Amino acid sequence: MESVQQRHFPTPWRRDPGFDRDPRIDRLLEEMEDIAGFASRGNPDDWFTKSLVEIARFMDEVRRAERIRERDYDALEARFSDLVVGKQARHWDWRGRLSADLPKDLRQRRDELAGQLRQFAADAGADLAPLLRDELWPIVEAYEAAKIRAGCLDFDDLLIRARDLVRGHAEIRRELQRRFTHYFVDEFQDTDPLQAEILMLLAADDPAVTDWRTARVVPGKLFLVGDPKQSIYRFRRADVALYREVQLRLIGQGARLVRLTVSFRSVPELQEAVNAAFAPRLGGKTTPTSGYVPLAPYRPSRDAQPPVIALPVPSPYGDYGKVVDFKIEDSLPDVTAAWVEWVVKESGWTVTERERPGERVAVEPRHVCILFRRFRSFQEDVTRPYVQALEARGLPTS
């Protein structure tokens, strides 16, 4: 539970006093009602009109519910959030054409309504968070009491107590600062706030400092290695914002930023493909503390075999000849296994191994790795069809 992980911040969260939920819901419904009224005047086959129909359908449900009970603001808050996420949100981007008898500003009004709904969902979520925190906090207190009775500590307790020890006792902090002269931290993007606080206090040049954000690090005492792109995993409360904050503070104190750009594993063509894919998404312009850093080549090209291959999907079409996701997913395991079988048994391609970097060996099943965006989808194991297709061809899996 998130509240348990954040229990070292016992202060209640603040609500925004300017968030006036019910009047905002009323205004949004008025605008939706007005826009929905144009649904019957557009071309029913046009995509923009279909978007209006979706809005009208929602308003019809609201009206029917309010015939038998008063307006349920709690339910509408939740429904507004649902309107702008997932499948229900797709129609907000439908363009189509404006029929001649529709107001010229109707598309703009529809788009502005979508933006207002998204902003409301964000504001409502921010307002709900402190309420949920206060509601769940007794569970955190009960959890703490149960650990005290059992004489147990969990992982976060170890960090909290270590932080309290370092921050709250000057003589201990001074002794640890004297004893440990250098710190090398790998995978720094996985550092959580407590670990960062402990580290900055131990590396500080002034034993009297208790606030890690004001601590100045002894020059040469701290060496950090990290990749902010990997902070997407949020490992134990790791946050790229914390990574950036520590990075900026250290650079401001004179630390040297060294970028590791050479990839020893891949051929240049594969690095070019990675750079082309990620640079636009991660910020093509490289700055001292942000942006995508392109990979630099190390290994030579190998003309005997292609570095990047895009497999075609044999059966992507559903009913009416349309490309559909589930047909693509159904096709991929068999075509992937067939391609792996060809690479291993017929291609004649070779690879290098870490133990023998100067020698090329034939591709074996153990050299092949299949990456998945996720392992489960709606309680189904998405890897199982691939395992079955590989094993049906006599290819071992592990």
N, C-alpha and C positions, 0 to 999 in steps of 0.2 A: 504494500500500500504506500502511495506517495507520501502521505502524512508521516508515516513511520520513518521514511528515509530523510525527511526534513525536520525531524524532531529536535535537532540542535538549534532550530530557530523557533523558540516557543512563543514569540510575540504574535498575536492574532494579525491576520492579514487585513489590510484596509480596503473598504469598499469605496467606489467612486460616488460621492454625494450628488454628482450631477447626472447620474443615470436614472432617468424617470421612465421606468419600463412601460407602465400601462398606457400613458398618453402616446408614447412612440408606437406601440402596437395599434392603437386606434388610428393614428395617422397613416400607418402602412396599410391597414385594411381599407381605409377610405380610398387610397390611391390604387390599390389592387382592384377594388370594386369598380372604380371608374374605368381602368384599363380593360378589365374583363368585359365590360359592356360592349366593346368593339369586336369581340370574338365572332359574333354572328354576322358581321358586316364584311369580313374578309373572305378571301378565296380559301375554302376548306382544304384544298390540296397544297396550299402554300405553307412553307415552313414557318414563316413569321406568324401567320394566322394560327398555326398549330401551337405555337408558343402562347398566344393569347388564350387559346382553348384550355391549355394547362392551367393558366392563371384563373380562368373562369371556373374550371372544375374545382380548384381549391376553394374559391369563394363560395361555390354552391355547397360544399361540405360544411363550411363555416356557418352559412345561413341555416342549413338544416339542423345543425347542432344547437344553434342559439334559439331555435323555435321551442325547444323543450327545456333549456336551462340558460342561466345567465352566462355572459362571456367568460370563458375560462382562460385567464391570462397565462397561467402556468402552462397549460397545454399548448396555447398558441406560441409561447416562447420556444417550446421544444419543436413545434412544427415549423416555425420560421427557420430554425437552424437546419432542419431536415431539407427544407426547400433549396438550400444553396450548397448541398453536398450530395455526392453519389448520383444515382440515376435520376433522381428528381430534379437535379440542377442542370441537366443537359440542355433543356429547352431555352435557357436564358441566352445561349449563344446562337440559336437558330436565326438566320438572317432572312432569307426569302425576299419577297418584294412587298412593298406597300400597295394595296389596292387603291384605286383612284378615289374611292369614297372614304378612305381612312385619313385622319389628320396627319399632316406631314411630320409633325414632331412626335408621333406615337412611338416610333422605334427608339428615339432618344429617351422618352419617358420610361419605356420598358427597361432600357439599359440602366437608367438612373435608379429605377426601382430595385433592380438586381443588386446594384452597389449598396443601396440603403439596407437591403435585407442582409447582405454579407456583413456590413458594419454593425448592424443590430446583433447578429449572431455572435460576433466577436465581443461586443460590449456586454451582451448578456452572459456569455461565458466567463468574462472577467468579473462580473458581478456575482455570479454563482459560486465561483471558486472559494472566496472567503467564507461564504455561508456553509459550503460543504466542509471546509476545513474545521470550522467551529463545531459542526455537527459530529465530525469523526474524531475530534481531539480526545474525547473521553476514552475511545478505544486505544489511542496511543498511550494514555496514562495508565490504562489497565494493563497494557502490554509491558510497560516499564515496571509496574508493581509485580507482575508475574515473574519477570526476570530477577527482581530483587529477592523474592521469596525463594526462587530456585537457585539463586547464586550463580546465574548465567550471564554471559555477555554475547552479543552477536557481532558481526563484522563492523557495523557502523559504531557500536559502542566502543570498540577498540580505538577507532579513529577519534571519536569524540573525547575519550579520556586521554588519549595521547595529546590531542590538541590542547585540552584543558591543562595538562601537566606542563607543556611547553609554554603556553601563553600565560599561565597563572603563577608560575614560580620562577623568579628571576635567577636564583642560584642554579636551578636545574638547566635553565636555558643557557646560562653562561657556560656551564660545564660542557654541555653538548656542543655549543658553538666552538669551544676550545678543542674538544676531543676530535671532532670530525672536520677535517680541513678541506675536503672536496666532496662534491655530490655530482653523480652522473645519473640522470633520470631518462630512461628510454620510454617510448610510447607515451609521451607527455600529454597527448590529446585525450588519454583515458584518465587523466587526473581529475579528481573531484574537488570541490571547494575546501574541504577539510585538509586533504593532502597538500593542496597548494599553500594553505595557510601555515601548516607545520613546516613545509620546506622553506618558505620565504623567511620565517622566523629563525630557523636553524642556520640559514646562510647569511643572516643580517650582520652588519658590521657594528651594531650598537646593541648590547645586551639589554638596555633599558626599554627598547621599543617593544610594544605588545600588539600593535596594529600592523598586520602584515602589509597593508596597502601603503603604509608610510615607511616601511623598512627599506634600507638600502643594502644591497647584496655586496659582500666582499668581492672585489674584482678577482676573477679567476676561480672562484669557489664553486660556481654553479654551472653545470653543462647539461642542457636539455636537448632531447631529440624527440621530435613529434611530427605527425602528419595531420593537419587540420581536416583533410578530406575524410579521414577515418573516424572523425568524431561523430559521424552520423549514427553510430551504433549506440550512443548515449550510455556507454558502459559505466555502471555504478555512478550515475549522475554526472558523468563527464559532459562538458558543454563547451562548444567551440568559442563561446563568448568569454569564458574563463581563460581558455588557451590564449585568445587574442589579448586579453587584459594583461596577463602575466608577460606575454611577449612584448607588448608596448612599454610596460613598466621597466623591463630589463633593458630594452633598447634605449629608453630615455635615460638610463643610468650608465650608458656607455657600452652595453653588451654588443657583441658582434653577431650579426645574422649571417649564417652560412646556409645556402640552399644546396641540397643534395639532388642533383638532376640526372645523373648518369644511371641508366638502367642496365645492369649487367646481364639480365636474363633474356631480353627479347631482341629480335632482329630489327633493324631500323624501320622497315615498312610497318611492322606492328606498332611501333612507337608513334609513327606518323598518324596511323589510324586512331590511336588513343588520344593524341594531341588534338586532332581534328574534331573528335567527338566531345571532349571535355572542356576545351578552352572556351567555347561560347557559353557553356552552362555554368562554369565556375568563375567566369570573369576573365576574358581574354587579356585585359590589360594588367600586367604584373606590377604591383606596388611593393614597397618594402615589407608590408605585413599582410598582404592579401593578393588575390588574383591567382590564376592558374599558372604554375611553373611548368613549361613544357619539358618532356623527357628528352634527354640527349642520348645519341647513339653510342654504343661501345662495340658491339659485335658486328662483324661484317655481314653483308647480305648473302643470301644463298639462292642462286638462280635456279637450282635444280628442283625446287618445290615452292609452291605459293605460300606466302606468310599469312594471308587472310583469305578466308573462303566464306561466302554467304550461301547457305543451303537453301534451295527453294522449298516452299511448302507445297506438297503434292495435291492436297485436297482442302483448300481454304474456303470453298463455297458451300453455303447453306441453301435453303429454299430460295427460289426466285433468282438464283445466280449471284447472290450477294456474298461478299466476304464477311465471315463472322468469326469472332474470337474462339468460340468453343470448337469449331472445325479445325482451326489452326492448331489449337492445343492437342486435339485428338491425333493430328497428323505427325506432330513433331517427334514423339518417342520412336516410331518405326523408322522414319527417315534419318534420325540421328544415329540410331543403332546400325542402320545399313551403311552409313558413311564411316562410322568407326570401324566396322568390319572390313570395309574396303581399304582404309588406311593401314590397318594392322596386317591384313593378309595379302593385299595385292599392290598397294601403292609403291612399295620399295622406298618409301621415305625414311629418313633417319633423324635422330635427335642426339643431343649431347646430354651427359649426366654430370651432376655436381662432382662426383668422385673422379670422373675422367673427362675434364672439360675439353681436352684436345682430341678426343676420339669420338667419332659418330657411330651410333649403334642403331639397329633397326627398331622401328616403333613397335612397342609391345602394349598390351592393355594397361599395364601399370603406369605408362607414360601419359595416359589420357585422363583428363579431368573434366567433368561436366559441371558447370556452375548453374545454380538455380536462384531466382530472385527470392523464393520462399520455399519451404519444405512442405507446408500444409496450406490447403485452401478449403474453407468450409468443412473442416474436419477430415478432409481427404489427403492422403499422402501423394503429393504430385510427383514424387520421385519413383514411385512403384512401377508405373508403366514403362519408364526408361529401363529400370532393372530387368523387367520381364522381357523387353525387346532385346536387350543385350544378351541375356542368358539364353534366349531362344536361338541365338546365333552362335552359341558356344563361347561367348566372351565372359570371362570372370569379372565380377564386380566386388567392390569392397567399400 
